[in-house]
Amino acid sequence: MTSASARPRRLLVAEDDLDVHIMLELLLASAGYDLVMTRSGSAALSALEESGPVDLAILDIAMPGELDGLAATRRLREHPAYENLPVLLLSARTNEAHVAEGLAAGATDYLVKPFDSDVLLSRIRALLG
């Protein structure tokens, strides 16, 4: 049993594919996470400013608009309040160069789509410590 002061861990999720967005929302909410759900990189950064602190950001790489997941990650790393925020990138881009690009952008971890739900939840737990 947790103390009354304990709060659920809060995750910022940016995923533009509606099916994956809904699946992530259902999976993560059922796992007990408090969610801030968005569909683009720019919406994720705006939501972060409006919603307050989060414990982890999960960003799809390929999103429409000027801020894809890589650009949003770079922006987070430039902001002093978010420079140490764990960032998990999700992508259908599978080769090593893509993974290296994501990590070079400042991601803490990289998970290739399609992914297993248990693997995603394990990665999230590991990133949250």
C-alpha positions in Angstrom: 0.0 0.0 0.0 1.3 3.5 -0.9 1.2 6.5 1.3 -1.5 9.2 0.7 1.2 11.6 -0.5 2.4 9.2 -3.2 1.3 10.2 -6.7 1.2 8.2 -9.8 4.1 8.6 -12.1 3.3 11.1 -14.9 4.1 10.4 -18.5 4.1 12.7 -21.5 3.2 10.8 -24.6 3.4 12.1 -28.2 2.1 9.7 -30.9 0.4 10.8 -34.1 -0.8 7.4 -35.3 -4.3 7.2 -33.8 -4.3 3.4 -33.3 -1.0 3.5 -31.5 -2.0 6.6 -29.6 -5.1 4.8 -28.3 -3.3 1.6 -27.5 -0.6 3.5 -25.5 -3.3 5.5 -23.6 -5.1 2.3 -22.7 -2.0 0.3 -21.8 -0.3 3.1 -19.7 -3.5 4.2 -17.9 -4.2 0.5 -17.0 -0.7 0.3 -15.7 -1.5 3.1 -13.3 0.3 6.0 -15.0 -1.0 9.6 -15.1 -0.9 10.6 -18.7 -0.5 13.8 -20.8 -1.4 12.6 -24.3 -0.5 14.6 -27.4 -0.3 13.9 -31.2 2.8 16.0 -32.2 6.1 17.3 -31.0 5.0 20.9 -30.7 1.8 19.8 -28.8 4.0 17.8 -26.5 6.2 20.7 -25.6 3.2 23.0 -25.2 1.4 20.4 -23.0 4.6 20.1 -20.9 4.6 23.8 -20.2 0.9 23.8 -19.4 0.6 20.6 -17.4 3.6 20.9 -15.2 6.3 18.3 -14.5 6.4 14.8 -15.9 8.6 11.9 -14.9 9.1 10.6 -18.5 8.5 11.6 -22.1 7.6 9.0 -24.7 7.9 10.4 -28.2 7.2 8.9 -31.6 10.0 10.0 -34.0 7.9 10.4 -37.2 5.3 13.0 -36.4 3.9 15.8 -38.6 4.9 19.4 -38.3 8.2 21.1 -37.6 8.9 19.2 -34.5 9.2 15.4 -34.9 10.4 13.3 -32.0 14.0 14.0 -32.6 13.6 17.8 -32.7 11.3 17.7 -29.6 14.0 15.7 -27.8 16.7 18.2 -28.8 14.4 21.1 -27.5 13.9 19.2 -24.2 17.6 18.9 -23.8 18.2 22.6 -24.4 15.7 23.5 -21.6 17.3 23.5 -18.1 14.1 22.2 -16.5 14.0 19.1 -18.8 17.6 18.4 -19.6 17.6 15.3 -17.4 14.1 14.2 -18.2 14.1 10.5 -19.4 13.0 10.4 -23.0 12.0 7.1 -24.7 11.8 7.4 -28.5 9.4 5.1 -30.4 10.0 4.4 -34.0 9.5 2.1 -36.9 13.0 3.1 -38.0 15.0 0.0 -37.2 18.5 0.2 -38.4 21.5 1.1 -36.1 22.0 4.5 -37.7 18.5 5.5 -36.7 18.9 4.3 -33.2 22.3 6.2 -33.0 20.6 9.3 -34.3 17.9 9.1 -31.7 20.4 8.6 -28.9 22.6 11.4 -30.2 19.5 13.7 -30.1 19.4 13.1 -26.4 17.1 10.2 -26.0 17.6 8.0 -23.0 16.2 4.9 -24.7 14.9 3.8 -28.1 12.2 1.2 -28.8 11.4 -0.1 -32.3 7.8 -0.5 -33.4 6.0 -2.7 -33.4 6.9 -3.4 -29.7 5.7 -5.8 -27.1 3.6 -4.2 -24.4 5.5 -6.0 -21.7 8.8 -4.8 -23.1 7.5 -1.2 -23.2 6.3 -1.4 -19.6 9.7 -2.8 -18.5 11.6 -0.1 -20.3 9.4 2.5 -18.6 9.9 1.0 -15.2 13.7 1.0 -15.8 13.7 4.6 -16.9 11.7 5.7 -13.9 14.0 3.9 -11.5 
